[in-house]
Amino acid sequence: MAAWRVAALVGAVPVPHDEGAFTMQRRTSRNRAVPKEPRGGHRSRMPGRALTGALAAAGLAALAPWPSQATPPGDRTVTATLFEWKYADVARACTDQLGPAGYGYVEVSPASEHIQGDQWWTSYQPVSYKIAGRLGDRAAFASMVGTCHAAGVKVIADAVINHMAAGSGTGTGGTQYTKYNYPGSYQDWDFHGCRRNISDYTNRDDVQNCELVGLADLDTGSDYVRTTLAKYLDDLRSLGVDGFRIDAAKHIAAADLAAVKGKMKDPGYWVQEVVYGAGEAVQPDEYTATGDVDEFRYGTHLKSAFQSGNLAQLKSVADGKLGSDRARTFVDNWDTERNGSTLTYKDGAAYTLANVFMLASPYGSPNVYSGYQWSDKDAGPPASGSSGWTDEHAKRQITGMVGFRNAVGSAGLTDWWDNGGDAIAFGRGSAGFVALNAGDGAVNRTFATSLPAGTYCDVVAANPSACDGHTVTVGGDGQAQFTVPAHGAVALHVAR
């Protein structure tokens, strides 16, 4: 579920957690056939259609090298989350955009049958494990996976396994259900006995055994429930899915998740949603043994840096967070863009720059969020092919940086420079160099890089197929003189 407390359902905005001082790190292990493993988080799910209100000193220094990263240079490690995209549209995006740009993974919204309704959160209230949601049926889902694989893109499926829907009715696939009774899946005794909303996040039992905004909380300590969940995930794997985002993992005991994973034939890659909360009973690092974890503190740190104009603080962006080898980083997601805790597409150039930084930084595994424009926090997605989609994943600046990320691979952080405020620059060993400027005026200076001598394409400004005059020359001494535009960036790497 979202990083929101139950109070978010009545319009309260969560208080940003104290980030402390952070230091850049780089992932240290990622040599798996599929992405990394998860953590978790608690997100608010609207319990029924009747509910409204949605759940947001200048200088140059060389840094000591970080531990080596297991991922071979050039591996495709960037994920694009295409939130609430129909599976047929995801397939086209894999062929036309994600594959050519070099994305390694696409994350898709939940496939299981869910409650009726136009709101986005209906997808997060399953009534059965049939692949029969509004985004496409079983055939469309399987076709999407095959098409994405053909384009060189692996698929991560968002899996809702903490709870079932509230209320009663007929699901998108025709299943008739009532709360605690979902024919073919579960009956009353398959749910925890705490039949009330979570009220105390300092109480582990409350967080993991009570109900998230009235949603029926599965007894994941039950062998039957664990087996049923494992069969559902195995079914998705049989269709070619490469891994899973485990929704609301914070509300499932880590031992229960490990048991479910242990029952699967081949669990693939897991990344878990576990939202950090200072002083809370359940913490993200409990879940690193089960997989990767979405690092929510990263997005709030980026918001602080870009809104304050103090990009220099990003030198320590990894301090106080999950280890780089287990952290999945993101600027925002569908929950945080609605609760105000992160930057969003509405922040314009700052949002794009934050994504550029994420893709350039060695810390974690980056996830580019691509959703749709909204004014009503509950509003579902626009129609396929219509206006209203943000298409963040396809922006020239972002696709250029996906290529940058692939080119620099495991290269360490070098050549850090900042002006003490809104402009920074750093290298990725001898493989790449990036400069970002969040100020209102251009920055023109000579930068010290570790790049080999030569002429490089600025991948932030250039088209994928040609530099179009957007070039920077690096001398034999590694020096490069260029201008970073206001609210812009310049990025160079050895592959272009």
Secondary structure, DSSP 8 states (H G I E B T S, - for coil): --S--GGGGGT--------------------SSS-------------STT--S-----EEE--------SS-TT----EEEETT--HHHHHHHIIIIIHHHT--EEEE---EEE---SSGGGGGSEEEEEEEETTEEHHHHHHHHHHHHHTT-EEEEEEE-SEE-SS-EE-TTS-EEBTTBBTTTB-GGGB-S--SB---TT-HHHHHHSBSTT-EEB-TTSHHHHHHHHHHHHHHHHTT--EEEEETGGGS-HHHHHHHHHHSS---EEEE-----TT-SS-GGGGTTTSEEE-HHHHHHHHHHHHHT-GGGGGGTTTTS--TTTEEEES--TTHHHHTSS--GGGTHHHHHHHHHHHHS-SSEEEEEE-B--SSTT-----TTSTTB--GGG-HHHHHHHHHHHHHTT--EEEEEE-SSSEEEEEETTTEEEEEE-SSS-EEEEEE----SEEEE-TTTSBTTB-TT-EEEE-TTSEEEEEE-TTEEEEEETT-
